[in-house]
Amino acid sequence: MSDTLRLQKETHVLIIGGGFAGIQCAKSLAGADIKVTLADRHNYHLFQPLLYQVASAVLSPADIAAPIRRIFRHQNNIRVVLAKLQAVDFSKQKAFFPNATVDYDYLVLATGVTHSYFGHDEWAGQAPGLKTLDEALEIRRRILTAYEAAEWEADIESRKAKLTFVVVGGGPTGVELAGALKEIASQTIPKDFRNIDTTTTRIILIEAGTRLLSALPEQLGEKARKDLTQMGVEVRLNSPVTNIQNGLVSIGEEQLPAENVIWAAGVRGSKYAETLGVELDVQGRIKVLKDLSLPGIKNVFAIGDLACVMDQKTGQPVPGVAPAAIQMGRLVAENIKAELTTKKRRTFVYRDKGGMATIGRNRAVASIAGLNFSGFPAWLVWSLVHIIPLVGFRSKFMVIFNWIWNYFSVSKSARLITGRPPMNVKEALPVTPPVKGQDPEE
């Protein structure tokens, strides 16, 4: 069999990436006389806004992910392939994968972003980020294992370090994760351990800037800070991290002993973008024209978080959020179809639907259509907004069920430690058998 995939003569659109942008672009090409190939290195579409709930043991991976093939099971003009893009020859209109070469008429790059450690990639092993399911499961494993290790730990200082969690970055992910970690420590697991008091766990949220949630109005960032502080989270503003090493987080000259660090401080374009020979912004995203095509390469587009395009209203880059990615995917599909019927392309106009972040039980902040609000109403709106886009009835049902169960029982239903996590115990406590006649569960 040839290593070149021979396609039919219809116009062929190759989409790289099965995130919000790529999925929407493919959906918007349904019914057109166009052949579509959607390639992704994973076989599932991930609802990233709820990743932190997998990391904090509220939801299971299957609750926020859906097989890409199932999403397109009724769309006959699309083929889904599990493959990682290796290179592109723009002049010959060819994309290269490990075992195949694919010809295209239009190429849509929607590979998203990854973490930015601001020149300190060596921190990645000690401070994992939260962009993929694997990372969410690794963070969940570290969180739960930290309590198990602390239960065994006899050395007081080592135990304190195990019960100290540092979240770096005061954006939505950092704020939501810090609140979830505090709820686990203070509400979910206090009765589950015998040798430690989990309510003494320190949750520290570190932000280099002057406030939290910089993409939202300032009063909402301040409201989030107050809510987190009231919950018991230590919020440190104007505190850039200078080093992460050997269980220590450095902020200038200060060193915080902490064995659990989670990175939520920055993003950059996928590493593949650096190999394309196109102009990138400071965050490694591809600078695109107003129709989202690459300068000088009319039949190649970049969409979603990978694209750097200016908001015509604010003059600032369009934020890397799901609504923007969906709008980009839809526009590119419409432009491709329009061009095949000799119509002109439209330029991208971002329609800002607002922003929000949940902080904890009955706590959230939201800015929608110029209206700023917080508390239970914002929390309820946040819940509804994050249920509607989930793919599949099962996902919606399971998320709703788990949220209701968690709300009334104050429990996390996905507290399983998978794999073989290391138990880093400096000095183990002796195991004392229960007194005769005493119920070991008392």
BELTA-V90549 format. One line per field, one symbol per residue. phi: phi as a letter, one per 20 degrees, with the letter a starting at -180 (. if undefined). psi: psi as a letter, one per 40 degrees, with the letter a starting at -180 (. if undefined). burial: + if it has 24 or more other ideal C-beta (glycine too) atoms within 12 Angstrom, else -. A space follows every 10 residues. Layout:
BEGIN
phi = ???
psi = ???
burial = ???
END
This chain:
BEGIN
phi = .fedfedfff gdddddodeg ffffffffef neececcddb fdecedeggd gffffemece gffcccgfff gdfddfeccd ceadfdacdf felcdddgca cdebecddec emccfddlnc fffgfecfec ccfffffffg fffffgffff fefeffffff ffeddddepd egffffffff fffgfecedg eeddecdffe geddddcfee belfedggff ffffffffff foeeddelcf fdacalmcde cmefcdfbec ccebeacbgg gfgfeemdfd efemeffdff emefgmcfec cccmffedce ffedmdgffe cggfffffff ffffffffff dmeefeeecf dfenbabedr gmcacbccln ddbbmfgfff fgfffeegff enffffffff gffffffeel cdedededmc ffdedfbfff edfffgneff ef
psi = hiehhhiiei hhhhhhhfad dddddddeeh eighhhhhhi eieihhgdde dddddefdii dedeihhddd dfdeheeihh ihihhdihhd defhhhidei hhiidhhhhf eaiaihefeg eeeddegiag eidddddddd dddddddddd ddhdhddddd ddfhhhhhhf addddddddd dddddddded eeideigeee hhhhhhhdae iigeeiiddd dddddddddd eehhhhifgh heihhfehhh gbeihhhheh hhhfeiiiii dddeeefihi adeeihhiid eeihhegdeh ihiaddhhih hddeeiihig iddddddddd ddddddddde ffiiiiihhh hheaiihida hehiiihhfe hhiaaddddd dddddeddeh hidddddddd ddddddddef ihefghhiag iigghdhhii hhiiihehhe e.
burial = ----+-+--- ++++++++++ ++++++++++ -+-+++++++ ++-+++++++ ++++++++++ ++++++-+-- ++--+-++++ +-+-+--+-+ --+++++--+ ++++++++++ ++++++++-- --++-+++++ ++++++++++ ++++++++++ +++----+++ ++++++++++ ++++++++++ +++++++++- --+-++-+-- +++++++++- +++++++--+ +++++-+++- +++++++-++ +-++--+-++ +----+++++ ++++++++++ -++--+-+-+ +-+++++++- ++++--+-++ +++++++++- ------++++ ++++++++++ +++++++-+- ----+--+-+ ---+++++++ +-++++++-- -++++--++- +++-+++-++ ++--++-++- -++--+---- -++++----- ---+------ ---------- --
END
